[in-house]
Amino acid sequence: MGANAGAGDGIASAGGRSICWGATRGATGSGIGAGGRNTSEPGATRLAPGGARLCGSPGEAPTGAGPIGADPPLVKGCACNGKAPKTRPAIANKATANAMLAPVRPVIIPDAVMTPFSAEIAANSSLLRTRLHLCGHPACGSRKAMTDALSLLATRRSVKPIELNGPAPTPSEVDTILTIASRVPDHGKLTPWRFILFEGDSRKNIGETIAEVFRSDRPDATADQIAFERNRMARAPLVIAVVSRAAPHAKIPEWEQVLSAGAATMNLVTAAHALGYAANWITEWYSYDPRILKAMGLSDGERIAGFVHIGKPARPPEDRPRPPLSEIVTRYGG
């Protein structure tokens, strides 16, 4: 394929992760399998769906691909410290390689017209702010990625909506958040949940409805109280409602459908946190008022699993006491 050997191809994911892939030394004609794509065009970047960029090492411009099945290169800066492990992953043939790479088959996109997806997420990501480097060796990257994932889960903290500032997530980041939110256990593949976005002026519009209902039920309410209700959905720059569509089913218990909606809500919160935002999952009184639910477009039988308020924290959140495992864990003894 005429790509220069010795220059790595890798993937810098949406969070800035760089993954080296199959560059070889001292040879020419490299490519992906026998029919690999030449990625040495000037000013071009191999970009996989979702913003994955192919490169050789952190910050290095991509120039070529190595053959599938070759040992991954030893890249300076990797967790493996340039030391080859005793065993290395290998891909037997082109057919196997194509099957493995099908979900992330790269395309050629000039740098000048790259979508902002990967750059924005890399800039905002708290999980991957220190660019991981995964060179493909078993000793490199997987342990670091696992540590970062556990750190994310261990440090996530809810932030009050009133303490969430702008900017809101970008459209591409919102798509990422919603995509991750939809990747949850779903018995029967019923998709018993959906999402409603409140952004921009729509937050104020629904706030007028909330204030109107509040005022009709509380004729003695003060102006400050009504103003507070009007601002309920405008405290954070973005609010995403998770709507539970759980319903009776011949085989799938309704309770399991409700749990799936809860899982979607938690995934949504975690994804926002991974992108460098803070979030708060709440319901509040208007989640249970049929007049407001109708104004939001909910159908009969649909319920609010939660409103997730998303924004940048005004200050670093403080943790709170968590229950000791001794109080919440028992081991069944038979």
Stockholm file with secondary structure:
# STOCKHOLM 1.0

chainA/1-334         MGANAGAGDGIASAGGRSICWGATRGATGSGIGAGGRNTSEPGATRLAPGGARLCGSPGEAPTGAGPIGADPPLVKGCACNGKAPKTRPAIANKATANAMLAPVRPVIIPDAVMTPFSAEIAANSSLLRTRLHLCGHPACGSRKAMTDALSLLATRRSVKPIELNGPAPTPSEVDTILTIASRVPDHGKLTPWRFILFEGDSRKNIGETIAEVFRSDRPDATADQIAFERNRMARAPLVIAVVSRAAPHAKIPEWEQVLSAGAATMNLVTAAHALGYAANWITEWYSYDPRILKAMGLSDGERIAGFVHIGKPARPPEDRPRPPLSEIVTRYGG
#=GR chainA/1-334 SS CCEETTSCEEEECTTCCEEEECCCSSCEEECSGGGCCCCCCTTEEEEETTTEEECSSTTCCCCCCCCTTSCCCCCTTSTTTTCCCSSCCCCCCHHHHHHHHGGGCCEEEEGGGCCSHHHHHHHHCSSSSSCCEECSCTTSSHHHHHHHHHHHHHHCCCCCGGGEESCCCCHHHHHHHHHHHTCSCCTTSCCCEEEEEEETHHHHHHHHHHHHHHHHHCTTCCHHHHHHHHTGGGSSSEEEEEEECCCCCSSSCHHHHHHHHHHHHHHHHHHHHHTTCEEEEECCGGGGCHHHHHHTTCCTTCEEEEEEEEEEESSCCCCCCCCCHHHHCCCCCC
#=GC SS_cons         CCEETTSCEEEECTTCCEEEECCCSSCEEECSGGGCCCCCCTTEEEEETTTEEECSSTTCCCCCCCCTTSCCCCCTTSTTTTCCCSSCCCCCCHHHHHHHHGGGCCEEEEGGGCCSHHHHHHHHCSSSSSCCEECSCTTSSHHHHHHHHHHHHHHCCCCCGGGEESCCCCHHHHHHHHHHHTCSCCTTSCCCEEEEEEETHHHHHHHHHHHHHHHHHCTTCCHHHHHHHHTGGGSSSEEEEEEECCCCCSSSCHHHHHHHHHHHHHHHHHHHHHTTCEEEEECCGGGGCHHHHHHTTCCTTCEEEEEEEEEEESSCCCCCCCCCHHHHCCCCCC
//
